[in-house]
């Protein structure tokens, strides 16, 4: 981890991106393997811009997930195929408090009272306002998507 958190106007998801967490309307915290950033965009803007950076759009990626898996609500999406960059939302992406989590960085996850905690492979812990069952379901759906694109 670096000492300070850099503020940026724009951000593209990369293989080292772990999570995108909203702070306020146009301000999110991006957690990477070795850095944290404050980005002056909404989570949806970062997701959509990152999809466009890799040649599609959020709508296109969402439609792809729906076509491949039948999942429509709180659907995981493929940001980029070759590096298997798959992110899933913690709630409906229409809500401002929706976080986006990278599937491949998750080591394990646990129940915490009414919420859940994700332990990432680099040792970072993230407590989320999501039920354990809902988190487990999102991870299973994301793994289904990953399995389909591998085949």
N, C-alpha and C positions, 0 to 999 in steps of 0.2 A: 504494500500500500504506500502511496506517496503521502507526504505530510499534508498538503493542502488539496482542496478540491477545485479543479479548474472549471470555469464557466465557459460554455460554448453556445453559439447561436444555432449550430446544426450538428447532426450526428448520424452516421450510417452504422447500422448493426454490422458487426464483424464476428468471426469465429470466437473471439475472446469475450464477447458480450454475454453477461450472465443474466441480468435483469434490468427492466425499465420500470421505475417506480414513480408515480405522480406525487408531486409535492403540493402544487397548486395548479390553477388553470393552464398556464403556459410555462410550466417549470417542472422538470422531472430530474430524478437522480438516476444516472446510468451506472450500473456496477459492472466492471470488467474484471478479468482475472487478476490484474495487477493495479488497476486504477478505478477511481470514482470520478464522475463528472456531473456537473449541473448543466442541463441543456434547456435553453429557453424555447421550448416547443412542447406541445402536448404529446402524450404517449402515442396517440393515433397518428399524429404527423410524423413521428419518428418511424413508426411501423410502416406507414404508407410510403414515405420517402425511401426507406431501406428496400422495400419491395421494388420500387421504381428503379433504384440504383442497380438492382440485380435483374432488371428487364421485365417486370410485371407491375402490378399495383395491389393494394390490399384487397380490393374487390376481386381481382383476378385470382389471387392466391386463395381467398375465401371460397370462391366458386370451385377452384381446383380441389380443395379439401372436401367440399360438399359432394363433388362428382366422385372422388376416389373412395370416400368413407361413408357418405350419407350424413355426416355431421354438419349441422347448420348453426346451432346455437352454441356460443362460446367456443367456436371452432379453433383448433390449433392451425397454424399456417406454416408453410415452408417459406422462409425468407430467401434461402439459397440452397439449391439441391446438392451440389457436389460436396460441400462441407457439412451437409445435413444440418443446416441451421434452421431448427424448428422451434418456434415460440408458441406458448399458449397463454391465453388471458385468464386472470383469476376471477373475473366476473364478466358481465357483458361489456364489450368494448365501448358501448354507448355511455357507460358510467365513467365519470371523471376519476374515480378511485381505482380503476382497473389497472392492475400491474400486468406486465408481460414477462414471462419466465422462459429462459432457454432450457430445453429438455436435456441437451447433452452435458450440461454442467452439474446436473443434480446427482449428488452422491446418495442421499437418503432423505426421508421426510418423516416427521413425527407429529403426533397430536399434542396440542398445547391448550388445555382447558377447552374453550369454544373455538379456538383458532388452530393454526398449523405452523410448523416450522420446517423450512427446507435447509438442509446442510449441503452446501455445494462442495465439489471436489477440491477446491482450493482452501477449504476450511471456513469460509464465510457462512454465517447463520443468518437466515432471514425469516422473521416472524411475519405472518400474513393473516389478514382478516378474511379467512376462508375456512370453511369447515374441512375437517380431515377427509371426509367422504368425497366432498367436491374436488379437493386437491387430488386425491387418488384417482378420481374419475378423469380429471384433466390430463394427468400423467399417462393413464392407460390409453386415452384417446390419442394423445400425441405419439405414443409408442406404436399404436395401430397405423397412424399416418406414416411414421418412419419405416415400419415394416413393409407397407405397400410400396413406398418409393424405392426401397432396396430391391424389391422383387421386380 
